[in-house]
C-alpha cells in the first residue's frame, strides 16, 4: 500500500476555495449584524443617537404656597426672580475678563465669584453656568440694555420663596436650599436630582414632596461640544407642575399674640387645641429670617446663625427640654387620686422645711410654711413638702415613673416637623447604668416636684394638660390641616385627629384634677398674674431650679375655659421662659396676656392695657 500526497499544483486551488468560503461566511455574518442593528435594534440605536445630540434643561416647578388656618393670605409664596448664566465658549477669550467684570458690577457680586464658578478649563464649554441667583429685575434690565457688549450672558426665570412673616413662624415653616450630595444619596430614588431646591427645616422639609411639584424639561439639539445646532427649534417636552398648597393649623393672630407676649425672652410658647391636637401657635425665641437663605451668600448667613450663642435655629418648643418643676404636681395629683395612695382630704403639715437623710429640705415658701394642707390646697399653694412626703412614702418611684410616661413624658409626640426630642423620664435602672449609683429616696423626692433628672419639652407640657382636659386622651399634635390644589383651591386631603395615647384613668379623677388646677388660679400661686375676667382659667405654675441663686426657669401650663364642656372652645397654653433671662416670673403673665387676647378678641396691646400690665413692660415693649 502506498501513500499519495497532493501535488504542488493542487494546493493553491484548495486555498482559494477555502478563502472564498471564509469571505462568504464573513459577509453573511456582517449582513446578519447589519440587519440586526438597522432592523431589529434600529429604534434603540436611533434613540441613543438622538440622546447624544440632545441636552435636557430643567424648568423648575414653583413650590406650593403655605397658608394659615384662615386661608386669607399666604404666609409663604413665590416671587419672580432671575438666575444669571454665562456660556463661556460664546465669549472671545480676550474679552473674558472684561465681560466677567461688567457682569459682576451690574448684578452686584465680585468678579472672583465668577472666576471661581467658571475656571479656565470651562472656557471652551457651551453649557451655561449659573453665576448668581435671586437677581432682581432691575439688574436684568441693565444686562439687557448692554446685551451687545456681553456675549454669552443670559438669564432665566428662577422663582424663589418669599417668607412673608419673618418672625416666630420661621421655626414652623423652615427654609429651602440646594440639595447636598448626602441628601441626594438618600432621595435619589424618590426622583430628586442634583441642583434641586429642597426643604431644609420645618414644614418645608416635612412636606417637601408635596410642596416641590414636578419640574418641566426643555430639549435642546446640540453638537458634541454642546453648541446649539442652528436651524432646529427647541421643544418643551414637559411643562412644570406647581406643588400642592398647604393649609396649616396655625392661627396667625394667635401666633402674633403669643410672639409679642413672650417678647425678647429666650423660651417658647405652645397653644394647642386639645380636642384635635391642632397647634394654633408655636413660638420659639430667638428666631431667624428664612429669607436670608435666598441670597447668594446663604452659606455665610447659615454659618453665622450656627455660631450665634443664642441658637436662633433651635426650635425650643420641640428641641429643648427642661425640668418640669411644679407643673409635675399635676401628674402627682392624678397618681395620688387614682392609686388611692393618700386620702385627698387628709392633710400634711408644712412647717417650711423637713429633714431627711443628711440635709434639710426647704419648701419654696420656707418660713413659716404652708401649715396643714390637703391635696387640693397643696396643688394650689404648690407645697413641696406635701408632694415630697406623698411621693416618697406613699407612691414610690416606680408608680411615679409609670404615670409620667402615661402622660407622654419621655416619648416623642410625633409632631409633623423634624427635629423633635423625647425629653427624659429617669428610672432606678437608668441611674444604676449611668452613674453606678443606687436610686435613693431623695431622688424620688426631687422627682415628685419636677426636679432632678426629668426633662420635658414645651409641647409635651401642652400634651400633659390636654390629657387632663380630654379625660385621658392625647391627640397627636400636628401643624398640617389641609392639602389643596394650587389651581382650583379644591381640598385634596383634610388631616383628621389621630389618638396618640388613651389612658385608663377614671374620668372622675381628671375632673378632680381640673378642679384642683382651678384652685391654683382662684386661691393659689397664680391668683395675681392670672386675674382675668374674660375667661376662667385652670393651670399650674412651675419654677425650675438650674443651680443659680438669682434666676430660674419660669413655667405656666393651663387651659381655658375651665367651665366649658364644649371641646371646640377649649385651648391649652404652655409657656417656658428660660433662666437665661433676667428673673421676672414672666410665664404666668405671658399666659394671662394670651388668654385675655384670645377670649376677649383683643390685640396684644389691648390685652396688656386691660390687664393693667403696662408697668411690667420694658420701654421697647411699651413703644411697640
Helices and strands as residue ranges (DSSP letters): H 8-35, I 36-40, H 42-52, E 54-59, E 66-67, E 74-79, E 82-86, G 88-90, G 93-95, H 96-107, H 111-117, G 120-122, E 129-135, H 137-145, G 147-149, E 153-157, E 160-163, H 170-173, E 176-178, H 181-187, G 188-190, E 197-199, H 202-206, H 208-211, E 216-221, E 235-238, E 245-248, H 252-262, E 267-273, E 278-285, G 290-294, H 298-307, H 316-319, G 325-328, H 329-339, E 348-350, E 353-356, E 359-362, E 371-373, H 375-381, H 384-390, I 391-395, H 397-406, H 428-435, H 441-448, H 458-469, E 473-475, E 480-484, E 491-494, E 499-502, H 507-522, E 537-544, E 553-560, E 571-577, H 586-599, H 604-611, G 614-616, H 619-623
